[in-house]
Amino acid sequence: MEESVIEKLRGLPVEKQQQVLEFVENLTAPVAPNKDDRSIWEVIREITADVPDEEWAKLPTDGAEQHDHYLYGSPKK
C-alpha cells in the first residue's frame, strides 16, 4: 500500500504534493484535549443569553409535536 501511495504522489504536480504533505501533517498532529468542563446546558445558556425575548416569542411552541410541519411542510396534526 505504501508503495502505491508513493507512486501516485510522485505523479502529482508539486503544488498537489504540497497539499498532500499538509494533509498528512494535519492527520499526524496531536489533538489538543478539550479543556471546557461546562455542561452542554451551560454552553447553550451562554450562546443564547443575548437573544432578546421578542425573538424567542417568534419561535413555534409546538415544534416537537409538529416537527414534520416545520421541516417538510406537512399539514399540522
N, C-alpha and C positions, 0 to 999 in steps of 0.2 A: 504494500500500500504506500509506504513512504517513497519508494522509487517512482510510483505513478504520480504522486503529488509533485515531486521534484521535477519530473519530466514535463508535466503540464505547466509548472511555474516557469521553467526555462523558456517555454514557448510564448510567454506573455511579454508585452512591451514593459519597459522599465517602470512606467507610471503604474501599471496594474500590479507589478511585482511589489512596488512600494505599498499599495493598498493592501495586498495580501500580508505583507510584513506587519503593517499596523493592526490588521485584524487579528493575526496570531498573537501579537504582543498584548492586545486587549484581552484575548482569551486566557493568557497565562498570567495576567496581572492579578495580584492578590485583591480580594474583595474586602473592603472595609466593613467591619461589623456595624450594625445599626445601633447607635447609642441612644435612641429615643425609647425611653421606658414608659411613655404615656400610653394609655389605653386608646383604642380606636375611637371611643366616645369622646375622650379629651381632644383628640385631633379634630374630630368633626365639629365639636363646640368651638374650637379655635378658628377653624375655617369659616364657620357660619356666623361668628359673633358680629360681624359688621353688616350683615344682611338686614335691611330695615324691615320692620313688622309689616308694612304695607306690601312688600314683595312676598313675604310668607303667606299673606292673605290671598294672593293671586293663585296659589297652588291648589290643586284639587284635594279635597279632604277624603275622597273615596278612591284614591289611587290604587290601593292594594286590591280592593274589590273589583274595580273597573279597569284593571291594567290592560286588558285586551282592547278596550275602547281607546285608551290614551296611546297605546303603542301601535295598534293596527287599524284604528277607526271603526272597529266593530260596534254594532249598536249596544248601548248600555243595557245591562240586565236588570 
